[in-house]
Amino acid sequence: MAKPNKGGFERVLDAAKYSVQGLRAQWRYEASFRLDVRLFLLALPLALWLGGSGIEQALMVFSVGLVLIVETLNSSVEAVVDRISDEHHELSGRAKDLGSAAVMLTLMLAAVVWVILLLN
């Protein structure tokens, strides 16, 4: 909900603060995110070294960076599902499985992008 007294630069600062809090929580509580960050940190210099053009380098970096974004969205879905109830429910399990599938598809997409660019 919007806060009527806050606007402009103060709103931007608040949004940045909430984003940093989210990244800290993601790092602290999600082992898969920490692994994905390591993958990104390994891929970044490799993309800059192996990518032929600036566009290729950007695609390689973006594809791995997208994994971090989708992993964060998956973690948010899991947190909401866990907040609602810790009892097993078919829809809760499906939501978590779908989030996990999104991460897997993003990893596969990154791999395809890298293979296509490195083979050309």
VMD Tcl script that builds the backbone (N, CA, C; Angstrom):
set m [mol new atoms 360]
animate dup $m
set s [atomselect $m all]
$s set {name element resname resid chain x y z} {
  {N N MET 1 A 0.823 -1.172 0.000}
  {CA C MET 1 A 0.000 0.000 0.000}
  {C C MET 1 A 0.870 1.240 0.000}
  {N N ALA 2 A 0.480 2.216 -0.767}
  {CA C ALA 2 A 1.249 3.449 -0.856}
  {C C ALA 2 A 1.142 4.235 0.440}
  {N N LYS 3 A 2.240 4.859 0.818}
  {CA C LYS 3 A 2.262 5.711 1.998}
  {C C LYS 3 A 2.131 7.148 1.517}
  {N N PRO 4 A 1.030 7.825 1.875}
  {CA C PRO 4 A 0.762 9.144 1.297}
  {C C PRO 4 A 1.792 10.207 1.647}
  {N N ASN 5 A 2.490 10.075 2.752}
  {CA C ASN 5 A 3.447 11.101 3.163}
  {C C ASN 5 A 4.810 10.962 2.508}
  {N N LYS 6 A 5.033 9.854 1.854}
  {CA C LYS 6 A 6.342 9.642 1.257}
  {C C LYS 6 A 6.251 9.749 -0.254}
  {N N GLY 7 A 7.214 10.427 -0.813}
  {CA C GLY 7 A 7.233 10.555 -2.257}
  {C C GLY 7 A 8.632 10.855 -2.731}
  {N N GLY 8 A 8.799 10.806 -4.025}
  {CA C GLY 8 A 10.064 11.177 -4.628}
  {C C GLY 8 A 11.235 10.353 -4.143}
  {N N PHE 9 A 12.272 11.071 -3.771}
  {CA C PHE 9 A 13.538 10.431 -3.415}
  {C C PHE 9 A 13.413 9.576 -2.155}
  {N N GLU 10 A 12.585 10.002 -1.209}
  {CA C GLU 10 A 12.403 9.224 0.027}
  {C C GLU 10 A 11.803 7.851 -0.276}
  {N N ARG 11 A 10.892 7.806 -1.223}
  {CA C ARG 11 A 10.305 6.519 -1.634}
  {C C ARG 11 A 11.348 5.622 -2.273}
  {N N VAL 12 A 12.207 6.214 -3.086}
  {CA C VAL 12 A 13.266 5.449 -3.743}
  {C C VAL 12 A 14.207 4.868 -2.693}
  {N N LEU 13 A 14.564 5.664 -1.703}
  {CA C LEU 13 A 15.443 5.176 -0.631}
  {C C LEU 13 A 14.795 4.035 0.145}
  {N N ASP 14 A 13.505 4.166 0.448}
  {CA C ASP 14 A 12.798 3.091 1.141}
  {C C ASP 14 A 12.782 1.817 0.300}
  {N N ALA 15 A 12.508 1.955 -0.986}
  {CA C ALA 15 A 12.487 0.784 -1.873}
  {C C ALA 15 A 13.849 0.112 -1.913}
  {N N ALA 16 A 14.908 0.917 -1.974}
  {CA C ALA 16 A 16.263 0.354 -1.984}
  {C C ALA 16 A 16.541 -0.377 -0.674}
  {N N LYS 17 A 16.105 0.198 0.442}
  {CA C LYS 17 A 16.309 -0.441 1.750}
  {C C LYS 17 A 15.610 -1.798 1.806}
  {N N TYR 18 A 14.359 -1.860 1.316}
  {CA C TYR 18 A 13.619 -3.121 1.320}
  {C C TYR 18 A 14.275 -4.148 0.394}
  {N N SER 19 A 14.800 -3.691 -0.715}
  {CA C SER 19 A 15.488 -4.601 -1.640}
  {C C SER 19 A 16.739 -5.185 -1.007}
  {N N VAL 20 A 17.509 -4.359 -0.322}
  {CA C VAL 20 A 18.720 -4.845 0.360}
  {C C VAL 20 A 18.334 -5.838 1.448}
  {N N GLN 21 A 17.262 -5.550 2.187}
  {CA C GLN 21 A 16.796 -6.491 3.211}
  {C C GLN 21 A 16.427 -7.831 2.576}
  {N N GLY 22 A 15.777 -7.775 1.424}
  {CA C GLY 22 A 15.411 -9.009 0.729}
  {C C GLY 22 A 16.623 -9.793 0.273}
  {N N LEU 23 A 17.617 -9.107 -0.259}
  {CA C LEU 23 A 18.837 -9.801 -0.690}
  {C C LEU 23 A 19.577 -10.409 0.495}
  {N N ARG 24 A 19.609 -9.688 1.612}
  {CA C ARG 24 A 20.251 -10.255 2.815}
  {C C ARG 24 A 19.526 -11.507 3.288}
  {N N ALA 25 A 18.200 -11.454 3.305}
  {CA C ALA 25 A 17.419 -12.625 3.712}
  {C C ALA 25 A 17.637 -13.773 2.745}
  {N N GLN 26 A 17.670 -13.457 1.466}
  {CA C GLN 26 A 17.898 -14.484 0.451}
  {C C GLN 26 A 19.252 -15.155 0.672}
  {N N TRP 27 A 20.271 -14.369 0.918}
  {CA C TRP 27 A 21.613 -14.915 1.151}
  {C C TRP 27 A 21.645 -15.746 2.428}
  {N N ARG 28 A 20.998 -15.255 3.471}
  {CA C ARG 28 A 21.056 -15.918 4.777}
  {C C ARG 28 A 20.295 -17.236 4.810}
  {N N TYR 29 A 19.125 -17.273 4.174}
  {CA C TYR 29 A 18.232 -18.419 4.346}
  {C C TYR 29 A 18.186 -19.383 3.158}
  {N N GLU 30 A 18.730 -19.020 2.024}
  {CA C GLU 30 A 18.574 -19.846 0.827}
  {C C GLU 30 A 19.922 -20.329 0.290}
  {N N ALA 31 A 20.239 -21.577 0.564}
  {CA C ALA 31 A 21.500 -22.161 0.104}
  {C C ALA 31 A 21.575 -22.187 -1.423}
  {N N SER 32 A 20.442 -22.417 -2.071}
  {CA C SER 32 A 20.460 -22.468 -3.536}
  {C C SER 32 A 20.810 -21.098 -4.121}
  {N N PHE 33 A 20.384 -20.020 -3.475}
  {CA C PHE 33 A 20.744 -18.683 -3.941}
  {C C PHE 33 A 22.247 -18.457 -3.796}
  {N N ARG 34 A 22.811 -18.891 -2.677}
  {CA C ARG 34 A 24.262 -18.732 -2.484}
  {C C ARG 34 A 25.029 -19.498 -3.563}
  {N N LEU 35 A 24.548 -20.676 -3.926}
  {CA C LEU 35 A 25.171 -21.446 -4.997}
  {C C LEU 35 A 25.032 -20.721 -6.339}
  {N N ASP 36 A 23.856 -20.164 -6.585}
  {CA C ASP 36 A 23.636 -19.435 -7.837}
  {C C ASP 36 A 24.500 -18.181 -7.917}
  {N N VAL 37 A 24.720 -17.517 -6.796}
  {CA C VAL 37 A 25.609 -16.346 -6.787}
  {C C VAL 37 A 27.027 -16.771 -7.140}
  {N N ARG 38 A 27.464 -17.899 -6.616}
  {CA C ARG 38 A 28.806 -18.402 -6.959}
  {C C ARG 38 A 28.892 -18.724 -8.446}
  {N N LEU 39 A 27.834 -19.317 -8.981}
  {CA C LEU 39 A 27.786 -19.592 -10.418}
  {C C LEU 39 A 27.892 -18.289 -11.207}
  {N N PHE 40 A 27.146 -17.283 -10.777}
  {CA C PHE 40 A 27.180 -15.986 -11.461}
  {C C PHE 40 A 28.581 -15.375 -11.400}
  {N N LEU 41 A 29.203 -15.432 -10.222}
  {CA C LEU 41 A 30.536 -14.843 -10.072}
  {C C LEU 41 A 31.589 -15.574 -10.903}
  {N N LEU 42 A 31.386 -16.854 -11.126}
  {CA C LEU 42 A 32.266 -17.623 -12.001}
  {C C LEU 42 A 31.966 -17.304 -13.473}
  {N N ALA 43 A 30.685 -17.192 -13.793}
  {CA C ALA 43 A 30.283 -16.970 -15.186}
  {C C ALA 43 A 30.626 -15.566 -15.681}
  {N N LEU 44 A 30.583 -14.584 -14.802}
  {CA C LEU 44 A 30.806 -13.205 -15.226}
  {C C LEU 44 A 32.150 -13.013 -15.925}
  {N N PRO 45 A 33.269 -13.365 -15.304}
  {CA C PRO 45 A 34.528 -13.174 -16.028}
  {C C PRO 45 A 34.651 -14.097 -17.249}
  {N N LEU 46 A 34.081 -15.297 -17.148}
  {CA C LEU 46 A 34.122 -16.199 -18.307}
  {C C LEU 46 A 33.355 -15.604 -19.485}
  {N N ALA 47 A 32.201 -15.006 -19.215}
  {CA C ALA 47 A 31.413 -14.393 -20.290}
  {C C ALA 47 A 32.174 -13.243 -20.924}
  {N N LEU 48 A 32.837 -12.452 -20.110}
  {CA C LEU 48 A 33.590 -11.315 -20.645}
  {C C LEU 48 A 34.804 -11.774 -21.442}
  {N N TRP 49 A 35.352 -12.921 -21.074}
  {CA C TRP 49 A 36.524 -13.465 -21.765}
  {C C TRP 49 A 36.120 -14.245 -23.019}
  {N N LEU 50 A 35.070 -15.063 -22.905}
  {CA C LEU 50 A 34.704 -15.958 -23.999}
  {C C LEU 50 A 33.715 -15.350 -24.993}
  {N N GLY 51 A 32.933 -14.388 -24.556}
  {CA C GLY 51 A 31.966 -13.772 -25.453}
  {C C GLY 51 A 32.681 -12.989 -26.542}
  {N N GLY 52 A 32.268 -13.198 -27.765}
  {CA C GLY 52 A 32.956 -12.546 -28.881}
  {C C GLY 52 A 32.665 -11.065 -28.977}
  {N N SER 53 A 31.414 -10.696 -28.907}
  {CA C SER 53 A 31.028 -9.289 -29.026}
  {C C SER 53 A 30.386 -8.841 -27.717}
  {N N GLY 54 A 30.133 -7.564 -27.645}
  {CA C GLY 54 A 29.460 -7.034 -26.462}
  {C C GLY 54 A 28.078 -7.633 -26.282}
  {N N ILE 55 A 27.384 -7.872 -27.391}
  {CA C ILE 55 A 26.045 -8.478 -27.331}
  {C C ILE 55 A 26.142 -9.898 -26.792}
  {N N GLU 56 A 27.114 -10.663 -27.264}
  {CA C GLU 56 A 27.290 -12.035 -26.779}
  {C C GLU 56 A 27.623 -12.038 -25.290}
  {N N GLN 57 A 28.523 -11.159 -24.890}
  {CA C GLN 57 A 28.873 -11.066 -23.469}
  {C C GLN 57 A 27.645 -10.721 -22.632}
  {N N ALA 58 A 26.865 -9.765 -23.109}
  {CA C ALA 58 A 25.664 -9.349 -22.379}
  {C C ALA 58 A 24.655 -10.493 -22.276}
  {N N LEU 59 A 24.474 -11.237 -23.361}
  {CA C LEU 59 A 23.544 -12.372 -23.325}
  {C C LEU 59 A 24.006 -13.438 -22.337}
  {N N MET 60 A 25.292 -13.682 -22.303}
  {CA C MET 60 A 25.820 -14.694 -21.388}
  {C C MET 60 A 25.639 -14.257 -19.933}
  {N N VAL 61 A 25.953 -13.013 -19.652}
  {CA C VAL 61 A 25.793 -12.493 -18.289}
  {C C VAL 61 A 24.316 -12.436 -17.916}
  {N N PHE 62 A 23.486 -11.930 -18.823}
  {CA C PHE 62 A 22.060 -11.815 -18.556}
  {C C PHE 62 A 21.435 -13.171 -18.275}
  {N N SER 63 A 21.796 -14.189 -19.050}
  {CA C SER 63 A 21.170 -15.505 -18.877}
  {C C SER 63 A 21.467 -16.085 -17.501}
  {N N VAL 64 A 22.662 -15.865 -16.993}
  {CA C VAL 64 A 22.994 -16.368 -15.655}
  {C C VAL 64 A 22.403 -15.445 -14.587}
  {N N GLY 65 A 22.374 -14.149 -14.850}
  {CA C GLY 65 A 21.748 -13.220 -13.909}
  {C C GLY 65 A 20.262 -13.492 -13.760}
  {N N LEU 66 A 19.626 -13.929 -14.835}
  {CA C LEU 66 A 18.209 -14.270 -14.786}
  {C C LEU 66 A 17.944 -15.413 -13.805}
  {N N VAL 67 A 18.888 -16.315 -13.673}
  {CA C VAL 67 A 18.757 -17.412 -12.702}
  {C C VAL 67 A 18.614 -16.831 -11.289}
  {N N LEU 68 A 19.399 -15.819 -10.963}
  {CA C LEU 68 A 19.313 -15.194 -9.639}
  {C C LEU 68 A 17.935 -14.567 -9.416}
  {N N ILE 69 A 17.408 -13.931 -10.437}
  {CA C ILE 69 A 16.104 -13.288 -10.321}
  {C C ILE 69 A 15.010 -14.331 -10.106}
  {N N VAL 70 A 15.011 -15.374 -10.909}
  {CA C VAL 70 A 13.980 -16.405 -10.793}
  {C C VAL 70 A 14.119 -17.151 -9.472}
  {N N GLU 71 A 15.341 -17.390 -9.026}
  {CA C GLU 71 A 15.564 -18.030 -7.723}
  {C C GLU 71 A 14.970 -17.182 -6.598}
  {N N THR 72 A 15.110 -15.872 -6.706}
  {CA C THR 72 A 14.556 -14.972 -5.696}
  {C C THR 72 A 13.028 -15.019 -5.717}
  {N N LEU 73 A 12.438 -15.021 -6.897}
  {CA C LEU 73 A 10.979 -15.137 -6.999}
  {C C LEU 73 A 10.498 -16.480 -6.445}
  {N N ASN 74 A 11.226 -17.544 -6.736}
  {CA C ASN 74 A 10.886 -18.862 -6.206}
  {C C ASN 74 A 10.924 -18.852 -4.680}
  {N N SER 75 A 11.936 -18.230 -4.114}
  {CA C SER 75 A 12.036 -18.163 -2.656}
  {C C SER 75 A 10.893 -17.373 -2.056}
  {N N SER 76 A 10.443 -16.338 -2.753}
  {CA C SER 76 A 9.320 -15.562 -2.231}
  {C C SER 76 A 8.038 -16.388 -2.247}
  {N N VAL 77 A 7.832 -17.184 -3.286}
  {CA C VAL 77 A 6.669 -18.075 -3.327}
  {C C VAL 77 A 6.740 -19.074 -2.178}
  {N N GLU 78 A 7.901 -19.665 -1.973}
  {CA C GLU 78 A 8.061 -20.641 -0.891}
  {C C GLU 78 A 7.799 -20.004 0.473}
  {N N ALA 79 A 8.276 -18.781 0.677}
  {CA C ALA 79 A 8.062 -18.107 1.954}
  {C C ALA 79 A 6.578 -17.846 2.207}
  {N N VAL 80 A 5.859 -17.427 1.175}
  {CA C VAL 80 A 4.425 -17.172 1.340}
  {C C VAL 80 A 3.680 -18.471 1.619}
  {N N VAL 81 A 4.017 -19.525 0.888}
  {CA C VAL 81 A 3.363 -20.813 1.108}
  {C C VAL 81 A 3.644 -21.300 2.536}
  {N N ASP 82 A 4.872 -21.198 2.977}
  {CA C ASP 82 A 5.220 -21.634 4.336}
  {C C ASP 82 A 4.546 -20.770 5.393}
  {N N ARG 83 A 4.346 -19.496 5.094}
  {CA C ARG 83 A 3.689 -18.581 6.032}
  {C C ARG 83 A 2.227 -18.953 6.207}
  {N N ILE 84 A 1.581 -19.378 5.131}
  {CA C ILE 84 A 0.160 -19.701 5.182}
  {C C ILE 84 A -0.089 -20.921 6.058}
  {N N SER 85 A 0.719 -21.961 5.853}
  {CA C SER 85 A 0.530 -23.179 6.639}
  {C C SER 85 A 1.728 -24.094 6.446}
  {N N ASP 86 A 2.057 -24.831 7.507}
  {CA C ASP 86 A 3.141 -25.799 7.366}
  {C C ASP 86 A 2.605 -27.215 7.142}
  {N N GLU 87 A 1.276 -27.353 7.078}
  {CA C GLU 87 A 0.720 -28.664 6.777}
  {C C GLU 87 A 0.768 -28.906 5.277}
  {N N HIS 88 A 0.880 -30.169 4.902}
  {CA C HIS 88 A 0.970 -30.511 3.481}
  {C C HIS 88 A -0.373 -30.255 2.804}
  {N N HIS 89 A -0.315 -29.590 1.680}
  {CA C HIS 89 A -1.498 -29.364 0.856}
  {C C HIS 89 A -1.074 -29.490 -0.596}
  {N N GLU 90 A -1.920 -30.107 -1.397}
  {CA C GLU 90 A -1.581 -30.349 -2.800}
  {C C GLU 90 A -1.223 -29.051 -3.531}
  {N N LEU 91 A -1.989 -27.987 -3.317}
  {CA C LEU 91 A -1.728 -26.730 -4.012}
  {C C LEU 91 A -0.445 -26.062 -3.518}
  {N N SER 92 A -0.154 -26.203 -2.238}
  {CA C SER 92 A 1.108 -25.658 -1.714}
  {C C SER 92 A 2.295 -26.373 -2.342}
  {N N GLY 93 A 2.195 -27.687 -2.411}
  {CA C GLY 93 A 3.257 -28.468 -3.048}
  {C C GLY 93 A 3.403 -28.122 -4.514}
  {N N ARG 94 A 2.270 -27.926 -5.182}
  {CA C ARG 94 A 2.317 -27.570 -6.600}
  {C C ARG 94 A 2.978 -26.204 -6.798}
  {N N ALA 95 A 2.639 -25.246 -5.941}
  {CA C ALA 95 A 3.236 -23.913 -6.056}
  {C C ALA 95 A 4.752 -23.983 -5.893}
  {N N LYS 96 A 5.195 -24.748 -4.907}
  {CA C LYS 96 A 6.641 -24.878 -4.695}
  {C C LYS 96 A 7.309 -25.611 -5.853}
  {N N ASP 97 A 6.651 -26.647 -6.360}
  {CA C ASP 97 A 7.206 -27.384 -7.501}
  {C C ASP 97 A 7.284 -26.505 -8.744}
  {N N LEU 98 A 6.283 -25.669 -8.955}
  {CA C LEU 98 A 6.291 -24.780 -10.115}
  {C C LEU 98 A 7.412 -23.741 -10.002}
  {N N GLY 99 A 7.636 -23.226 -8.807}
  {CA C GLY 99 A 8.751 -22.300 -8.614}
  {C C GLY 99 A 10.078 -22.967 -8.891}
  {N N SER 100 A 10.220 -24.191 -8.415}
  {CA C SER 100 A 11.444 -24.949 -8.662}
  {C C SER 100 A 11.617 -25.223 -10.157}
  {N N ALA 101 A 10.523 -25.535 -10.831}
  {CA C ALA 101 A 10.584 -25.768 -12.276}
  {C C ALA 101 A 11.024 -24.508 -13.013}
  {N N ALA 102 A 10.562 -23.357 -12.551}
  {CA C ALA 102 A 10.961 -22.099 -13.182}
  {C C ALA 102 A 12.463 -21.891 -13.064}
  {N N VAL 103 A 13.016 -22.210 -11.910}
  {CA C VAL 103 A 14.475 -22.092 -11.733}
  {C C VAL 103 A 15.192 -23.061 -12.664}
  {N N MET 104 A 14.714 -24.301 -12.731}
  {CA C MET 104 A 15.352 -25.292 -13.599}
  {C C MET 104 A 15.301 -24.858 -15.066}
  {N N LEU 105 A 14.150 -24.352 -15.505}
  {CA C LEU 105 A 14.029 -23.891 -16.890}
  {C C LEU 105 A 14.970 -22.726 -17.173}
  {N N THR 106 A 15.148 -21.859 -16.198}
  {CA C THR 106 A 16.053 -20.723 -16.382}
  {C C THR 106 A 17.498 -21.200 -16.463}
  {N N LEU 107 A 17.864 -22.174 -15.654}
  {CA C LEU 107 A 19.208 -22.756 -15.738}
  {C C LEU 107 A 19.421 -23.407 -17.103}
  {N N MET 108 A 18.404 -24.116 -17.585}
  {CA C MET 108 A 18.516 -24.753 -18.899}
  {C C MET 108 A 18.641 -23.701 -20.000}
  {N N LEU 109 A 17.871 -22.624 -19.886}
  {CA C LEU 109 A 17.968 -21.534 -20.856}
  {C C LEU 109 A 19.370 -20.937 -20.857}
  {N N ALA 110 A 19.920 -20.699 -19.682}
  {CA C ALA 110 A 21.281 -20.154 -19.596}
  {C C ALA 110 A 22.274 -21.099 -20.271}
  {N N ALA 111 A 22.124 -22.389 -20.018}
  {CA C ALA 111 A 23.031 -23.361 -20.632}
  {C C ALA 111 A 22.911 -23.338 -22.155}
  {N N VAL 112 A 21.693 -23.261 -22.676}
  {CA C VAL 112 A 21.484 -23.217 -24.129}
  {C C VAL 112 A 22.117 -21.957 -24.716}
  {N N VAL 113 A 21.909 -20.819 -24.057}
  {CA C VAL 113 A 22.505 -19.573 -24.547}
  {C C VAL 113 A 24.020 -19.702 -24.615}
  {N N TRP 114 A 24.620 -20.209 -23.558}
  {CA C TRP 114 A 26.081 -20.355 -23.529}
  {C C TRP 114 A 26.557 -21.313 -24.613}
  {N N VAL 115 A 25.891 -22.449 -24.767}
  {CA C VAL 115 A 26.317 -23.413 -25.779}
  {C C VAL 115 A 26.207 -22.816 -27.177}
  {N N ILE 116 A 25.095 -22.174 -27.469}
  {CA C ILE 116 A 24.921 -21.581 -28.807}
  {C C ILE 116 A 26.012 -20.549 -29.082}
  {N N LEU 117 A 26.251 -19.669 -28.100}
  {CA C LEU 117 A 27.241 -18.620 -28.332}
  {C C LEU 117 A 28.672 -19.157 -28.394}
  {N N LEU 118 A 28.955 -20.174 -27.605}
  {CA C LEU 118 A 30.324 -20.702 -27.619}
  {C C LEU 118 A 30.600 -21.577 -28.840}
  {N N LEU 119 A 29.573 -22.180 -29.399}
  {CA C LEU 119 A 29.771 -23.015 -30.578}
  {C C LEU 119 A 29.811 -22.207 -31.880}
  {N N ASN 120 A 29.342 -20.978 -31.827}
  {CA C ASN 120 A 29.364 -20.138 -33.037}
  {C C ASN 120 A 30.692 -19.467 -33.225}
}
mol reanalyze $m
mol bondsrecalc $m
mol representation Tube
mol addrep $m
